[in-house]
Amino acid sequence: MPVTIIQTALDNGLIYGLIALSLFVSFTILNICDLSTDGCYMLGAAVGVAVTIAGHPLLAIPASMAAGICSGFVTAQLQTRFGVQSILAGIIVNTGLYTINLMVMGMKTNLNIVGKDTIFTLIEKLIPGAFWKTWHRSVFLLLLLVLICFVLYRFLGTRLGLSIRATGDSPAMVRASSINTAFTVTVGLCIGGALTGMAGCLIGQYNKNSEINMGTGMVTIALASLIIGQTLFGRGKMAVRIAGTVAGSVIYRFIIAAALRMNVPTQAFKLVSAVIVAVAIAAPAVRQMAAERMQQRNAGRSRRKAAQQRGRG
C-alpha cells in the first residue's frame, strides 16, 4: 500500500479506537447495548467543529467530551431512573440527537473548518522537519490513545472501576453489597460518551468538516473493531483486552483500506462491515468445531489402530 493509504488507515483506526473503547466499557464491561453511539459521535463532531470555528481548537476536545457525557447521562437516566430498556433508551437518545446536532451546527447539514487552525495544525507547527510534517497526526493520535488506555486501565482497577465491572457481571450481587448500580451504570455510560465525543471531535478536525449523517454506522464499526480485538487477543488480562480493542480498530481500518485497493465500491462498505462482524463473531465457534472434528478423527484413528492390533493378535 502507498504511504498515504497506510497513514490514513492508521489515523482513522486510532480515532475509531476511541469509539471501540467506548463500546468496550458499555457492551463488554457493563453488558449494555448502547445504540446512542451514532448520534453521540456526530454530537462530538458538531460541537468540535463549532468550537473550532469560534477560534478554540484546543477547547473543542473537552467541549465535545462534555457533550458526550451529557448524552451518556441522559441514556443512563432513561435506563436506571425510568426503567427504559437499554436498546430502546439508545434509540430514543440517538433519534433526539439528530435534531440537537442540527441545532449545534446552526440548522445546517454540514460545517467546514477549511482555513481554520485545528489541533493537528497546531501540533504540526511545534517541530520543523519533513518527517514530523508527514507523521505528526499519527504520532499525536498514538500517544493520545496510549494515555487514554493507561488511564482507563488504572481507573478500572480502582474501587469505582471494580464496582462498574461487577455491575456488568452480576447486578444482583452488587446491589446486595450496598452498591448503587444506577450510579455505576451512569458513570460507565458517561465515560463511554466522553470517549465517543472525543472521537467525533478529532475526526471533525481531521477531515475539517462535520456532516449530519457522518455518524451513521458507527456502532457497527465499533462492534467490528471490538470483536476483532477480542478474537485475536483473547479475553485475558484487562490491559491486553484494552490494547486489543484499539488494535482491532486499526486492523479493521486496514481491512477497509485493502478493500479500497481492490476497487470495492464505497456503497458496499456496509456489507463489508457486516461480513467482518459475522466472521469475527463466528471465528471462535469455527475454531471449536475444527478442534472437535480433529479430536473425532484422532479418536477414530486410534480405534482403527486398536482394532487392527487385536485382529493381528
C-alpha positions in Angstrom: 0.0 0.0 0.0 1.2 3.6 -0.6 2.3 5.5 2.5 -0.7 7.9 2.3 -3.1 5.0 2.5 -1.3 3.4 5.4 -1.2 6.7 7.2 -4.9 7.4 6.7 -5.8 3.9 7.8 -3.7 4.2 10.9 -5.0 7.6 11.8 -8.7 6.6 11.3 -8.1 3.4 13.2 -6.7 5.2 16.2 -9.6 7.7 16.2 -12.2 5.0 15.8 -10.3 3.1 18.6 -11.9 5.7 21.0 -15.4 4.5 19.9 -14.3 0.9 20.3 -13.1 1.7 23.8 -16.5 3.3 24.5 -18.3 0.2 23.3 -15.8 -1.9 25.4 -17.0 -0.1 28.5 -20.7 -0.2 27.7 -21.0 -3.5 25.9 -18.2 -5.7 27.4 -17.9 -4.3 30.9 -21.4 -3.1 31.7 -23.2 -5.6 29.4 -25.3 -2.8 28.0 -26.1 -2.4 24.3 -25.8 1.4 23.8 -27.2 2.4 20.4 -26.8 6.1 21.0 -23.2 5.9 19.7 -24.1 7.1 16.2 -25.7 10.3 17.5 -23.1 10.9 20.2 -20.3 10.6 17.7 -22.0 13.2 15.5 -22.6 15.4 18.5 -18.9 15.4 19.3 -18.1 16.3 15.7 -20.7 19.1 15.6 -19.5 20.6 18.9 -15.9 20.2 18.0 -16.2 21.9 14.6 -18.4 24.7 16.0 -15.9 25.5 18.8 -13.1 25.3 16.3 -14.8 27.8 14.0 -15.1 30.1 17.1 -11.3 30.0 17.2 -10.7 27.5 20.1 -9.4 24.2 18.6 -7.9 23.0 21.8 -11.1 23.7 23.8 -13.0 21.8 21.2 -11.9 18.5 22.7 -13.1 19.0 26.3 -16.3 20.6 24.9 -17.0 17.6 22.8 -16.3 15.3 25.7 -18.7 17.2 27.9 -21.3 16.9 25.2 -20.7 13.2 25.0 -21.0 12.9 28.8 -24.4 14.7 28.6 -25.5 12.1 26.0 -24.4 9.2 28.2 -26.0 10.7 31.2 -29.4 11.0 29.5 -29.1 7.4 28.2 -28.3 6.2 31.7 -31.1 8.1 33.3 -33.6 6.6 30.9 -32.4 3.2 31.9 -31.9 3.5 35.6 -34.5 6.0 36.7 -37.3 5.4 34.2 -36.8 1.7 33.6 -36.4 2.0 29.8 -34.6 -1.0 28.2 -31.1 -0.2 27.1 -31.7 -0.8 23.4 -34.8 1.4 23.4 -33.0 4.1 25.5 -30.2 4.3 23.0 -32.6 4.5 20.1 -34.5 7.4 21.8 -31.4 9.3 22.5 -30.0 8.7 19.1 -33.2 10.0 17.5 -33.2 13.1 19.6 -29.6 13.9 19.0 -30.3 14.2 15.2 -32.2 17.5 15.8 -29.8 18.6 18.6 -26.8 18.1 16.2 -28.6 20.2 13.6 -29.1 22.9 16.2 -25.4 22.8 17.2 -24.5 23.4 13.6 -26.9 26.3 13.2 -29.6 24.2 11.5 -27.1 23.4 8.7 -26.4 19.8 7.5 -22.7 20.4 7.3 -20.0 22.7 8.6 -16.4 23.0 7.4 -13.3 24.5 9.0 -11.1 24.8 6.0 -8.5 27.6 6.6 -9.0 27.4 10.4 -6.4 26.1 12.9 -7.1 22.7 14.3 -5.3 20.7 16.9 -3.4 18.9 14.2 -2.1 22.1 12.5 -1.0 23.4 15.9 0.9 20.2 16.6 2.5 20.3 13.1 3.9 23.8 13.9 5.7 22.5 17.0 8.6 20.7 15.3 10.1 21.5 11.9 11.1 18.7 9.5 9.6 16.6 6.7 9.1 13.5 8.9 7.1 15.5 11.5 5.1 17.2 8.8 4.1 13.8 7.4 3.5 11.8 10.6 2.6 14.4 13.2 -1.0 13.3 13.3 -0.2 9.6 13.6 2.3 10.3 16.4 -0.1 12.5 18.3 -3.0 10.1 18.0 -0.9 7.2 19.0 0.4 9.0 22.2 -3.2 10.1 23.0 -4.5 6.5 22.7 -1.7 5.2 24.8 -2.5 7.8 27.5 -6.3 7.1 27.4 -5.7 3.3 27.5 -3.4 3.7 30.5 -5.9 6.0 32.3 -8.8 3.6 31.6 -6.8 0.6 32.8 -5.9 2.4 36.0 -9.5 3.5 36.5 -10.9 0.1 36.1 -8.6 -1.1 38.8 -9.9 1.4 41.3 -12.8 0.7 43.7 -15.3 2.5 41.5 -13.9 0.8 38.4 -14.2 -2.6 40.0 -17.8 -1.8 41.0 -18.6 -0.9 37.4 -17.1 -4.2 36.3 -19.0 -6.1 38.9 -22.2 -4.4 37.8 -21.9 -5.9 34.4 -21.1 -9.3 35.8 -23.8 -9.6 38.4 -26.0 -6.6 39.2 -27.9 -8.5 41.9 -24.7 -9.3 43.8 -23.6 -5.6 43.5 -26.9 -4.4 44.9 -26.6 -7.0 47.7 -23.3 -5.4 48.5 -25.0 -2.0 49.0 -23.5 -0.5 45.8 -25.7 1.8 43.8 -25.9 0.1 40.4 -27.7 3.2 38.9 -24.6 5.3 39.8 -22.1 2.8 38.3 -24.2 2.4 35.1 -24.3 6.2 34.8 -20.6 6.6 35.3 -19.8 3.9 32.8 -22.1 5.3 30.1 -20.8 8.8 30.7 -17.2 7.5 30.2 -18.3 5.9 27.0 -20.0 9.1 25.9 -16.9 11.1 26.6 -14.7 8.8 24.5 -17.2 8.9 21.6 -17.5 12.6 21.8 -13.7 13.0 21.7 -13.6 10.7 18.6 -16.2 12.8 16.9 -14.2 16.0 17.6 -10.9 14.5 16.4 -12.4 13.2 13.1 -14.1 16.5 12.5 -10.8 18.4 12.9 -9.0 15.7 10.9 -11.4 15.9 8.0 -12.0 19.6 8.5 -15.8 19.2 8.4 -18.8 17.8 10.1 -21.8 16.3 8.2 -25.1 15.4 9.8 -25.0 11.7 8.6 -21.3 11.1 9.3 -22.2 9.1 12.5 -24.3 6.5 10.7 -22.9 3.0 11.2 -20.5 3.9 14.0 -22.0 1.1 16.2 -21.2 -1.5 13.5 -17.7 -0.2 13.0 -17.0 -0.1 16.8 -18.5 -3.6 17.3 -16.4 -5.0 14.4 -13.3 -3.4 16.0 -14.1 -4.7 19.4 -14.8 -8.3 18.2 -11.7 -8.4 16.1 -9.6 -7.3 19.1 -11.2 -9.9 21.4 -10.9 -12.6 18.8 -7.2 -12.0 18.1 -6.0 -11.0 21.6 -8.5 -13.0 23.7 -10.2 -12.2 27.0 -7.2 -12.3 29.3 -5.9 -9.5 31.5 -7.6 -6.1 31.4 -4.5 -4.4 29.9 -4.4 -6.9 27.0 -8.2 -6.5 26.4 -8.0 -2.7 26.3 -4.9 -2.7 23.9 -6.6 -5.4 21.8 -9.7 -3.2 21.4 -7.6 -0.4 19.9 -5.6 -2.8 17.8 -8.8 -4.3 16.5 -9.9 -0.9 15.3 -6.6 -0.3 13.5 -6.8 -3.8 11.9 -10.4 -3.0 10.8 -9.4 0.2 9.1 -6.6 -1.6 7.2 -9.1 -4.2 6.0 -11.2 -1.3 4.7 -8.1 0.2 3.1 -7.4 -3.1 1.4 -11.0 -3.3 0.2 -10.5 0.2 -1.4 -7.3 -1.0 -3.1 -9.3 -3.9 -4.6 -11.7 -1.3 -6.0 -14.6 -2.4 -3.8 -17.3 0.3 -4.3 -17.9 2.5 -1.3 -21.6 1.6 -1.4 -20.6 -1.9 -0.4 -18.7 -1.0 2.7 -21.8 -1.6 4.9 -21.8 -5.2 3.6 -18.1 -5.5 4.2 -18.5 -4.3 7.8 -21.3 -6.8 8.3 -19.3 -9.6 6.9 -16.3 -8.7 9.1 -18.5 -8.7 12.2 -20.1 -12.0 11.3 -16.7 -13.6 10.6 -15.2 -12.3 13.8 -18.1 -13.5 15.9 -18.2 -16.9 14.2 -14.4 -17.4 14.4 -14.3 -18.9 17.9 -17.1 -21.3 17.1 -15.4 -22.3 13.9 -12.2 -23.0 15.7 -14.0 -25.0 18.4 -15.8 -27.1 15.7 -12.5 -27.7 13.9 -10.9 -28.8 17.1 -13.8 -31.2 17.9 -13.6 -32.7 14.4 -9.8 -33.1 14.8 -10.4 -34.9 18.1 -13.0 -37.2 16.5 -10.6 -38.0 13.7 -7.8 -38.8 16.1 -10.2 -40.9 18.2 -11.3 -42.8 15.1 -7.7 -43.4 14.0 -6.9 -44.7 17.5 -9.9 -47.1 17.4 -8.9 -48.4 14.0 -5.3 -49.0 15.1 -6.5 -50.8 18.2 -8.9 -52.9 16.1 -6.1 -53.8 13.7 -3.8 -54.8 16.5 -6.5 -57.0 18.0 -7.0 -58.6 14.6 -3.3 -59.4 14.2 -3.2 -60.8 17.7 
